[in-house]
Structures are given as structure tokens and as C-alpha cells.
């Protein structure tokens, strides 16, 4: 299991489009991918779970990857979040 903190830079936070983009990216990996925010854990492969976390711009989340491709998944997902999730 590997984890890393990352800051959400999207001006509107994780609304529907960037949440969907995050899920689509997370689905590329076999590892279990979650994130923690404010004491709660959300499944990064579920749009409803990501939206339910109510992540706003400037919030910091901890991405957690656990599985066979965890290192690559964490590296790519952190880079994707830092790049603005396709927005």
C-alpha cells in the first residue's frame, strides 16, 4: 500500500466533470484506489463516492493505492490531479 497527499487545484473542486475524469483514470488500474479527506474514505473509482466527499478547490486529499500496480497508479493519479484533472 502506498499513499501521498495531493492538493486539488481545480477552481470549482471535484464537481461532476473532474470527478468523472478522476474515476475514469483510476479505473485503468487493478489496484484498490481510495482517498481520505476530513476523516472519511472515498472510493476513487466511484463517481458518487467522489462527489459525496464534497472536495473543494484548495482541499488536500490523501490518495491511497493498494495492489499489484500501486506504484504506477499513485504516480500517475497524483500527476493527473496536479495537472487539473483534464480541465
N, C-alpha and C positions, 0 to 999 in steps of 0.2 A: 504494500500500500504506500502510495506517495501522495503528498499534498503540497499546495502552495497558495498563498494569498494573492489575490489579484483585485485591482480596483476597476469598477465599472465606469467607463468614460463616456458612454452614450448620454447625450443631453437629456433624454427622456427616460433613462433607466432601461430595465428589461420589460418593455411593453411587448405586444404580440409579435411584431416582426423580428426584433433581435432575440426574443425568447425562442421563437421557431428556428432561427438560424443557429442558435446555440445547441438546441436539441438535434437538429439535422447533423451538425458537426460531431456531436457526442455519439450519435448512432453509428458512426463509421468505425467505432472501436468495440472490441469484445469485452473490455473491462467494465466493471460496475463504476459509473461516474455519478458522483453526487457533489453537492456543495453545501457548506454550512454558512449560515448568516443569522446573527442575532439569536444564537442558541438553538435554531431549528435546522433540520437537514432536508434538502430537496433533491429529487431525482433529476439530474441534468438531461435525461433522455425523455422526460415527460413535460410537454408544454404547459399543462395545467399545474404541475408541481412548480415549475419555474415561475409562472405568473403568480401563483399563490404566495410566493416568497416576498412579493412586493419590493423588489430591489430598485432603488432609485439611483440616479446619477451621483457618483462620488462614493457610493457604498463600497465596502470591501467584503469580498466573499472568499472562502477557502475552498478551492476545488480539490476534490479527493478522487483519486483513481485507484482501483484495486482489481488486478487481473493480469493476464498474460502480456498485454500491450500497454501497461500502465505508464511506463516512462514516456513513450512516444505520445500517448494520449494526453498526458498532462502538459508536455511541452507544446504540443500543437494547440490545445484548448486555451492555455494561458496566452499564447501569441495571438490567437483569434480574438479573445476578449480584449486584449490590449490594443488590437487594431480597430476596435469599434464594432465587432460582430456584423460586418458586412454593410454597415450604414455609412 
